[in-house]
Each structure stands twice: as structure tokens, then as C-alpha cells.
Amino acid sequence: LTGKRNTKPEAELLAGFAEDAMALGAQAIVLAGTDLSSFYSEAPPDYPHIDLAKAHIGQIMAIS
């Protein structure tokens, strides 16, 4: 992904990858790393997902 984050073509491309993975039996898509987490910072994706950046931040905040 290049240029401006979360453009419509980029979001559609990622949604297509997610749809393909779900068709193969995936139950959710893991958003690993801050790049994908920040990609969806304004609105979450329409597919089932687990945002690991948010999970890590939650754990850090819980122990601090």
C-alpha cells in the first residue's frame, strides 16, 4: 500500500483478501502491526478482525 492511507482502492483490495480468506475457512483476519491498525483508525473493516495493536495497548495500559 502506498500513498494516502485507507484509500477506497486499497480498502477494497484488503477486503477482497479478507473475503478470499473467509471463503477458505478463516474466522477472522488478524491486523498485525501498526500499519494495518492505523489503516483502519477512522473506521474498522467490515469483516471479522482482531486488531493486535489495540490488544497490545490494552494489555500495556492494564499493567501500568
N, C-alpha and C positions, 0 to 999 in steps of 0.2 A: 504494500500500500504506500503510495507516495502522495505528496502534496497535502492539501487541506484534509483534515481528519473527518471521517464519517460522511463522506460524500455519498450521494444516492447510489452511484455505480459500485462503490466499494461496499456499502451496506448490502446491496443486492448480491454481490459476489459472495460475501461471507454467509449470507442467508442461504444461498444455493449450496455452499459447502455443508452447512448445518443440515439442510434438508436431505442431502445425499447421505450424510452420516446417520440421520434418524431412519432413513429407509433401510439402512444396513443393520439397524437394531440398537443404535445409540439411544440412551435415555436422556442424556443432557450433553451439552457442549461445555467443555472447561475453557474458560477465558483465563489463560495463564500468562502472567506478565502484565506489567503496567500499560504496555501499548494497547492491548485489547480492552483492558479495563477503562482506560481513558478514551478509547474509541467510542465506547457506549456511555460516557459520563453524563450526557444530556438526556438520554433515553435508553432503557435496556432493550436488548434484542427481543424479537417476537417469539423466539424459540426457547425451549427449556435450557437453562445455562447455570453454571456455577462460576462465580467471579472470585478467583483465588486471591486477587489483590485485596478485595473487600474483606474476605475471610481472614487474611493475614493481619490487616489493620485492626479488625475486631479483636483478634487474639492479643495483639500488642497492647491495645487500649485496656483490655481486661486484666492484664498482669501489671500494668504500670500504676 
